[in-house]
Amino acid sequence: MATPDFIRDIRAGAGHTLLLLPGVSATVFDDLGRVLLVKRADNGQWSVIGGIPEPGEEPAATAVREVYEETAVHCEAERVVLVQGLPKPVTYPNGDQCQYMDITFRCRATGGSARVNDDESQEVGWFALDALPGELNNFARFRIEQALTDGPAWFRSPPALFPLHAE
């Protein structure tokens, strides 16, 4: 994913220090039940579409924008399916460190033709659920699985750190 200008501004002062950042993912389905995936330019792996919200942008709007920017597909966000802090920080080749809090939306395609629409993807395609690419990591598969459920949104319950009743 391309680094937004506001993150570059933060990095100018923060250097490579670890940043906790919001992330938004979109699992987009067409009328045939296929899921839209991109083959990422940065690591060569297939993935659901995702990105970082711009300041003031609602997460659902981020999902819709990122899908169009990366694939030229118009979509509508239907519901939140997953909220998860990614367990490990990502260290980029330039030394920047980020840890993402991901909100995943189930989206419905409403128009456009799937194609590579920016420099973040090598390929774009619709995939039947029984023919997902082998280079799809477990986190992407989990987001697709959660998008296929009727809800509620999945999240990891926090450990019981504080007793509910003082003794």
DOVO-751500 format. One line per 10 residues: number of its first residue (from 1); for each residue x, y, z of N, C-alpha, C. Coordinates in nm, 2 decimals, decimal comma. Layout:
// DOVO-751500
NUM) X Y Z X Y Z X Y Z; ...
// end
This chain:
// DOVO-751500
1) 0,08 -0,12 0,00 0,00 0,00 0,00 0,09 0,12 0,00; 0,05 0,22 -0,07 0,13 0,35 -0,08 0,11 0,42 0,05; 0,22 0,49 0,09 0,22 0,56 0,21 0,15 0,70 0,19; 0,04 0,72 0,27 -0,03 0,85 0,26 0,06 0,97 0,30; 0,04 1,08 0,25 0,12 1,20 0,28 0,12 1,23 0,43; 0,00 1,21 0,50 0,00 1,25 0,64 0,09 1,15 0,72; 0,11 1,03 0,68 0,20 0,94 0,74 0,34 0,98 0,72; 0,37 1,02 0,60 0,51 1,08 0,57 0,54 1,20 0,66; 0,44 1,28 0,68 0,46 1,40 0,77 0,49 1,35 0,91; 0,42 1,25 0,96 0,45 1,20 1,09 0,58 1,14 1,10
11) 0,62 1,06 0,99 0,75 1,00 0,99 0,87 1,10 0,99; 0,84 1,22 0,94 0,95 1,32 0,93 0,99 1,35 1,08; 0,90 1,35 1,17 0,94 1,38 1,31 0,96 1,25 1,39; 0,89 1,14 1,36 0,90 1,02 1,44 1,01 0,92 1,40; 1,06 0,95 1,28 1,16 0,85 1,23 1,10 0,71 1,21; 1,17 0,61 1,24 1,13 0,47 1,21 1,05 0,41 1,33; 1,03 0,49 1,43 0,96 0,44 1,55 0,83 0,37 1,52; 0,79 0,28 1,61 0,67 0,20 1,59 0,54 0,29 1,59; 0,46 0,29 1,49 0,33 0,36 1,49 0,22 0,26 1,49; 0,12 0,29 1,57 -0,01 0,21 1,57 -0,10 0,28 1,47
21) -0,14 0,21 1,37 -0,22 0,27 1,26 -0,35 0,20 1,23; -0,45 0,27 1,20 -0,58 0,20 1,15 -0,56 0,15 1,02; -0,62 0,03 0,99 -0,62 -0,03 0,86 -0,76 -0,07 0,83; -0,80 -0,07 0,70 -0,93 -0,11 0,66 -0,92 -0,21 0,55; -0,99 -0,32 0,56 -0,99 -0,42 0,45 -1,13 -0,44 0,40; -1,13 -0,48 0,27 -1,26 -0,50 0,20 -1,26 -0,64 0,14; -1,36 -0,72 0,18 -1,39 -0,85 0,11 -1,51 -0,82 0,02; -1,48 -0,82 -0,11 -1,58 -0,78 -0,21 -1,63 -0,90 -0,28; -1,76 -0,92 -0,28 -1,82 -1,03 -0,35 -1,91 -0,98 -0,47; -1,91 -1,05 -0,58 -2,00 -1,02 -0,69 -2,12 -1,10 -0,68
31) -2,21 -1,08 -0,78 -2,34 -1,15 -0,78 -2,33 -1,31 -0,80; -2,21 -1,35 -0,84 -2,18 -1,49 -0,86 -2,12 -1,56 -0,73; -2,10 -1,47 -0,63 -2,04 -1,52 -0,51 -1,89 -1,53 -0,51; -1,83 -1,47 -0,61 -1,68 -1,47 -0,62 -1,63 -1,36 -0,54; -1,50 -1,37 -0,49 -1,44 -1,27 -0,41 -1,33 -1,20 -0,50; -1,32 -1,07 -0,48 -1,22 -0,99 -0,55 -1,09 -0,99 -0,48; -0,98 -1,02 -0,54 -0,85 -1,02 -0,48 -0,75 -0,95 -0,56; -0,65 -0,90 -0,50 -0,53 -0,83 -0,57 -0,41 -0,91 -0,54; -0,32 -0,91 -0,63 -0,18 -0,96 -0,61 -0,09 -0,84 -0,58; -0,05 -0,83 -0,46 0,02 -0,71 -0,41 0,16 -0,69 -0,48
41) 0,19 -0,57 -0,52 0,32 -0,54 -0,58 0,43 -0,55 -0,48; 0,41 -0,52 -0,35 0,51 -0,52 -0,25 0,56 -0,66 -0,21; 0,48 -0,76 -0,21 0,52 -0,89 -0,17 0,48 -1,01 -0,26; 0,41 -0,98 -0,37 0,37 -1,08 -0,47 0,27 -1,17 -0,42; 0,20 -1,15 -0,31 0,10 -1,24 -0,25 -0,04 -1,18 -0,29; -0,13 -1,28 -0,31 -0,27 -1,24 -0,32 -0,33 -1,20 -0,19; -0,42 -1,10 -0,19 -0,48 -1,05 -0,07 -0,62 -0,99 -0,10; -0,69 -0,97 0,01 -0,81 -0,88 0,00 -0,76 -0,74 -0,01; -0,84 -0,64 -0,05 -0,80 -0,51 -0,07 -0,80 -0,43 0,06; -0,70 -0,35 0,08 -0,70 -0,27 0,21 -0,62 -0,15 0,20
51) -0,63 -0,06 0,30 -0,55 0,06 0,30 -0,57 0,13 0,44; -0,52 0,25 0,44 -0,52 0,34 0,56 -0,62 0,45 0,54; -0,71 0,48 0,64 -0,80 0,59 0,62 -0,73 0,72 0,62; -0,78 0,81 0,54 -0,73 0,95 0,54 -0,78 1,02 0,66; -0,72 1,12 0,71 -0,77 1,19 0,83 -0,92 1,24 0,81; -1,00 1,20 0,90 -1,14 1,24 0,89 -1,23 1,15 0,81; -1,17 1,05 0,74 -1,25 0,96 0,66 -1,31 0,84 0,74; -1,43 0,81 0,71 -1,50 0,70 0,78 -1,44 0,57 0,73; -1,43 0,47 0,81 -1,38 0,34 0,77 -1,45 0,28 0,65; -1,58 0,28 0,64 -1,65 0,23 0,53 -1,62 0,30 0,40
61) -1,60 0,43 0,41 -1,56 0,51 0,29 -1,42 0,47 0,25; -1,34 0,44 0,34 -1,20 0,40 0,31 -1,21 0,27 0,23; -1,29 0,17 0,28 -1,30 0,05 0,21 -1,35 0,07 0,06; -1,45 0,15 0,04 -1,50 0,17 -0,09 -1,40 0,24 -0,18; -1,33 0,34 -0,12 -1,23 0,42 -0,20 -1,11 0,33 -0,24; -1,06 0,25 -0,14 -0,95 0,16 -0,17 -0,98 0,06 -0,28; -1,10 0,00 -0,27 -1,14 -0,10 -0,37 -1,14 -0,03 -0,51; -1,19 0,09 -0,52 -1,19 0,15 -0,66 -1,05 0,19 -0,70; -0,97 0,25 -0,61 -0,84 0,29 -0,64 -0,75 0,17 -0,69; -0,77 0,06 -0,63 -0,68 -0,06 -0,66 -0,73 -0,14 -0,77
71) -0,87 -0,15 -0,79 -0,92 -0,24 -0,89 -1,02 -0,19 -0,99; -1,06 -0,06 -0,98 -1,16 0,00 -1,07 -1,30 -0,06 -1,05; -1,32 -0,13 -0,94 -1,45 -0,19 -0,91 -1,52 -0,09 -0,82; -1,65 -0,06 -0,85 -1,73 0,01 -0,75 -1,80 -0,09 -0,66; -1,81 -0,05 -0,53 -1,87 -0,14 -0,44 -1,94 -0,06 -0,33; -2,02 -0,13 -0,25 -2,09 -0,08 -0,14 -2,06 -0,16 -0,02; -2,02 -0,09 0,09 -1,99 -0,16 0,22 -2,12 -0,20 0,28; -2,13 -0,33 0,31 -2,25 -0,38 0,37 -2,25 -0,39 0,52; -2,14 -0,44 0,58 -2,13 -0,45 0,72 -1,98 -0,48 0,77; -1,96 -0,45 0,89 -1,83 -0,48 0,95 -1,83 -0,63 0,99
81) -1,72 -0,70 0,95 -1,72 -0,85 0,98 -1,61 -0,88 1,07; -1,51 -0,79 1,10 -1,40 -0,83 1,18 -1,33 -0,70 1,23; -1,29 -0,70 1,35 -1,20 -0,60 1,41 -1,09 -0,67 1,48; -0,97 -0,65 1,44 -0,86 -0,72 1,50 -0,73 -0,64 1,49; -0,66 -0,64 1,60 -0,52 -0,58 1,61 -0,43 -0,69 1,56; -0,35 -0,65 1,46 -0,25 -0,75 1,41 -0,15 -0,78 1,51; -0,12 -0,90 1,53 -0,03 -0,94 1,65 0,11 -0,89 1,64; 0,17 -0,88 1,52 0,31 -0,85 1,50 0,32 -0,72 1,43; 0,42 -0,63 1,47 0,45 -0,51 1,39 0,51 -0,55 1,25; 0,49 -0,47 1,16 0,55 -0,48 1,02 0,67 -0,39 1,02
91) 0,78 -0,44 0,97 0,90 -0,36 0,95 0,92 -0,35 0,80; 0,91 -0,23 0,74 0,93 -0,21 0,60 1,07 -0,20 0,56; 1,11 -0,22 0,43 1,25 -0,22 0,39 1,32 -0,10 0,43; 1,25 0,02 0,44 1,32 0,14 0,48 1,34 0,15 0,63; 1,29 0,05 0,71 1,31 0,06 0,86 1,19 0,11 0,93; 1,09 0,16 0,86 0,96 0,21 0,93 0,89 0,09 0,99; 0,84 0,11 1,11 0,77 0,00 1,18 0,62 0,05 1,21; 0,53 -0,04 1,18 0,39 -0,01 1,20 0,32 -0,13 1,25; 0,22 -0,11 1,33 0,13 -0,22 1,38 -0,01 -0,17 1,35; -0,09 -0,26 1,28 -0,22 -0,22 1,23 -0,33 -0,27 1,32
101) -0,44 -0,19 1,33 -0,57 -0,23 1,38 -0,66 -0,24 1,26; -0,70 -0,36 1,22 -0,78 -0,38 1,10 -0,93 -0,39 1,13; -1,00 -0,31 1,05 -1,15 -0,33 1,04 -1,18 -0,38 0,90; -1,24 -0,50 0,90 -1,28 -0,56 0,77 -1,42 -0,54 0,74; -1,46 -0,50 0,62 -1,59 -0,49 0,58 -1,63 -0,59 0,47; -1,75 -0,64 0,47 -1,80 -0,72 0,36 -1,86 -0,61 0,27; -1,82 -0,63 0,14 -1,87 -0,53 0,04 -1,93 -0,61 -0,08; -2,02 -0,54 -0,15 -2,09 -0,59 -0,26 -2,05 -0,51 -0,38; -2,00 -0,58 -0,49 -1,97 -0,51 -0,61 -2,09 -0,45 -0,68; -2,08 -0,32 -0,72 -2,20 -0,26 -0,79 -2,17 -0,21 -0,93
111) -2,05 -0,23 -0,97 -2,01 -0,18 -1,11 -1,86 -0,18 -1,13; -1,83 -0,14 -1,26 -1,69 -0,14 -1,29 -1,64 -0,27 -1,34; -1,52 -0,27 -1,40 -1,45 -0,40 -1,45 -1,32 -0,41 -1,37; -1,30 -0,53 -1,31 -1,18 -0,55 -1,23 -1,06 -0,55 -1,32; -0,96 -0,46 -1,28 -0,84 -0,45 -1,35 -0,74 -0,39 -1,25; -0,61 -0,40 -1,28 -0,51 -0,32 -1,21 -0,53 -0,17 -1,23; -0,55 -0,10 -1,12 -0,59 0,04 -1,14 -0,49 0,14 -1,07; -0,38 0,08 -1,01 -0,27 0,16 -0,96 -0,14 0,08 -0,95; -0,04 0,14 -0,89 0,09 0,07 -0,88 0,10 -0,02 -0,76; -0,01 -0,04 -0,68 0,00 -0,13 -0,56 -0,02 -0,27 -0,59
121) -0,07 -0,30 -0,71 -0,11 -0,44 -0,75 -0,05 -0,48 -0,88; -0,01 -0,61 -0,89 0,04 -0,67 -1,01 -0,07 -0,73 -1,09; -0,17 -0,79 -1,02 -0,29 -0,85 -1,08 -0,41 -0,83 -1,00; -0,53 -0,84 -1,06 -0,66 -0,83 -1,00 -0,74 -0,94 -1,05; -0,82 -1,00 -0,97 -0,91 -1,10 -1,02 -1,02 -1,14 -0,93; -1,13 -1,20 -0,99 -1,24 -1,26 -0,92 -1,21 -1,41 -0,90; -1,24 -1,46 -0,78 -1,21 -1,60 -0,75 -1,33 -1,67 -0,69; -1,36 -1,79 -0,74 -1,46 -1,87 -0,68 -1,40 -1,91 -0,54; -1,49 -1,93 -0,45 -1,44 -1,96 -0,31 -1,37 -2,10 -0,30; -1,40 -2,19 -0,40 -1,33 -2,32 -0,40 -1,21 -2,32 -0,49
131) -1,17 -2,20 -0,54 -1,05 -2,19 -0,63 -0,97 -2,06 -0,59; -0,95 -2,04 -0,46 -0,87 -1,93 -0,41 -0,72 -1,96 -0,44; -0,64 -1,85 -0,47 -0,50 -1,87 -0,51 -0,42 -1,93 -0,39; -0,32 -2,01 -0,41 -0,24 -2,07 -0,31 -0,16 -1,97 -0,23; -0,13 -1,85 -0,29 -0,05 -1,75 -0,22 -0,13 -1,66 -0,13; -0,25 -1,70 -0,10 -0,34 -1,62 -0,01 -0,31 -1,66 0,14; -0,26 -1,56 0,22 -0,22 -1,60 0,35 -0,34 -1,63 0,44; -0,32 -1,68 0,56 -0,42 -1,72 0,65 -0,51 -1,61 0,70; -0,45 -1,49 0,72 -0,53 -1,38 0,76 -0,63 -1,33 0,66; -0,59 -1,33 0,53 -0,68 -1,30 0,42 -0,79 -1,40 0,41
141) -0,75 -1,53 0,43 -0,86 -1,64 0,42 -0,95 -1,62 0,54; -0,90 -1,58 0,66 -0,99 -1,56 0,77 -1,09 -1,45 0,75; -1,04 -1,34 0,69 -1,13 -1,23 0,66 -1,24 -1,27 0,56; -1,21 -1,35 0,46 -1,31 -1,40 0,37 -1,41 -1,49 0,44; -1,36 -1,58 0,53 -1,45 -1,67 0,60 -1,54 -1,59 0,69; -1,49 -1,49 0,76 -1,58 -1,41 0,84 -1,68 -1,33 0,76; -1,64 -1,29 0,64 -1,74 -1,21 0,56 -1,85 -1,30 0,51; -1,83 -1,43 0,51 -1,93 -1,53 0,46 -2,03 -1,56 0,57; -2,00 -1,53 0,70 -2,09 -1,56 0,81 -2,20 -1,45 0,82; -2,30 -1,48 0,89 -2,41 -1,38 0,91 -2,39 -1,29 1,03
151) -2,27 -1,30 1,09 -2,23 -1,21 1,20 -2,26 -1,27 1,33; -2,24 -1,20 1,43 -2,19 -1,06 1,44 -2,05 -1,05 1,41; -2,00 -0,93 1,41 -1,86 -0,90 1,37 -1,77 -0,98 1,47; -1,66 -1,03 1,42 -1,57 -1,11 1,50 -1,47 -1,01 1,57; -1,44 -1,04 1,69 -1,33 -0,97 1,76 -1,27 -1,06 1,87; -1,15 -1,04 1,90 -1,09 -1,13 2,01 -1,13 -1,07 2,14; -1,19 -1,15 2,23 -1,22 -1,10 2,36 -1,10 -1,07 2,44; -1,10 -0,96 2,52 -0,98 -0,93 2,60 -0,97 -1,03 2,72; -0,85 -1,05 2,77 -0,84 -1,13 2,89 -0,90 -1,06 3,01; -0,95 -1,14 3,11 -1,00 -1,08 3,23 -0,89 -1,02 3,31
161) -0,87 -0,89 3,29 -0,76 -0,82 3,37 -0,81 -0,77 3,50; -0,93 -0,73 3,50 -0,99 -0,67 3,62 -1,11 -0,74 3,67; -1,12 -0,77 3,80 -1,25 -0,84 3,84 -1,37 -0,75 3,82; -1,48 -0,81 3,79 -1,60 -0,74 3,77 -1,66 -0,69 3,90; -1,63 -0,76 4,01 -1,69 -0,72 4,14 -1,57 -0,71 4,24; -1,55 -0,60 4,30 -1,45 -0,58 4,40 -1,49 -0,67 4,52; -1,39 -0,73 4,58 -1,41 -0,81 4,70 -1,37 -0,74 4,82
// end
